[in-house]
Amino acid sequence: MRVGVCMSVNITVRIPRRLAEEMKKHREINWSEVVRRSIEEYLRRLDEARRLETPGELLEELRRLGVGPEDLEPLPPGAEEEYYGRMVAEEWRRVRSTTQAQ
C-alpha cells in the first residue's frame, strides 16, 4: 500500500527570458496559480467549442450570450487593433485581480 500519493503533477513550461524577468518584478503573484487557471479556462473553452457542432448551434449559443448579428460585422483594421488592445488590458486587469486576492 502506498501512502502519501500526490494528487497533482509538475509540468515544465519554457518561456522567453524577457518574460521571466518581467515576472520576477511581481513576486507577489502566484504564477503557478495564474498558469493553472489559464489552462483550466482554455480547457473549458475547448470543451464548449466541441459541444457546438453546427453553425446553427454556434449562432444560437451566440444569441444566448447576447451577441447579435451587428456584433459580427467586421471592424475597420484600426478599430480592430484598438479593440484588441482594450481586451488585452482588460484581461490583464482580470488576471491581476484574481492573483492579488489570494
C-alpha positions in Angstrom: 0.0 0.0 0.0 1.4 3.4 -1.0 0.9 6.2 1.5 1.0 9.9 0.5 0.2 9.6 -3.2 0.5 13.0 -4.8 -2.8 14.2 -6.4 -1.0 16.7 -8.7 1.8 16.6 -11.2 4.5 19.1 -12.1 5.0 20.4 -15.6 7.8 22.4 -17.2 6.9 25.5 -19.2 9.6 27.2 -21.3 9.2 31.0 -21.6 11.3 33.7 -23.1 13.9 35.2 -20.8 12.4 38.7 -21.0 9.1 37.3 -19.8 10.7 35.6 -16.9 12.4 38.9 -16.0 9.1 40.7 -16.0 7.6 38.0 -13.8 10.4 38.5 -11.3 9.2 42.1 -10.9 5.9 40.8 -9.5 7.0 38.2 -6.9 3.7 38.8 -5.0 1.9 36.9 -7.8 1.5 33.2 -7.6 2.5 32.4 -11.2 1.7 28.7 -10.8 -1.9 29.7 -10.0 -2.1 32.0 -13.0 -0.9 29.2 -15.3 -3.2 26.6 -13.6 -6.3 28.9 -14.0 -5.3 29.8 -17.6 -5.1 26.1 -18.5 -8.4 25.4 -16.8 -10.1 28.3 -18.7 -8.6 27.1 -22.0 -9.8 23.6 -21.5 -13.2 24.8 -20.5 -13.4 26.8 -23.8 -12.2 23.8 -25.8 -15.0 21.7 -24.2 -17.6 24.4 -25.1 -16.3 24.6 -28.6 -16.6 20.9 -29.1 -20.2 20.9 -27.9 -21.2 23.4 -30.7 -21.2 21.1 -33.7 -23.1 23.0 -36.4 -23.1 26.7 -37.5 -26.7 26.9 -36.4 -25.8 25.7 -32.9 -23.0 28.2 -32.8 -25.3 31.1 -33.8 -27.8 30.0 -31.2 -25.2 30.0 -28.5 -24.0 33.4 -29.5 -27.6 34.7 -29.3 -27.9 33.2 -25.9 -24.8 35.1 -24.8 -26.3 38.3 -26.1 -24.3 38.6 -29.4 -26.4 40.0 -32.2 -25.8 40.0 -36.0 -24.5 43.6 -35.8 -21.8 42.4 -33.3 -20.5 40.0 -36.0 -19.8 42.7 -38.6 -16.0 43.2 -39.2 -14.4 46.4 -37.9 -12.0 48.6 -39.9 -8.4 47.5 -39.3 -7.5 50.4 -37.0 -10.6 49.7 -34.8 -9.8 46.0 -34.6 -6.3 46.8 -33.3 -7.7 49.3 -30.8 -10.3 46.8 -29.6 -7.7 44.0 -29.3 -5.6 46.4 -27.1 -8.5 47.1 -24.8 -9.3 43.4 -24.5 -5.6 42.6 -23.6 -5.7 45.4 -21.0 -9.0 44.1 -19.5 -7.7 40.5 -19.4 -4.5 41.7 -17.6 -6.6 43.6 -15.0 -8.8 40.5 -14.5 -5.8 38.2 -14.0 -4.1 40.6 -11.6 -7.2 41.0 -9.6 -7.5 37.2 -9.2 -3.9 36.8 -8.2 -3.9 39.7 -5.7 -7.0 38.4 -3.9 -5.1 35.3 -2.8 
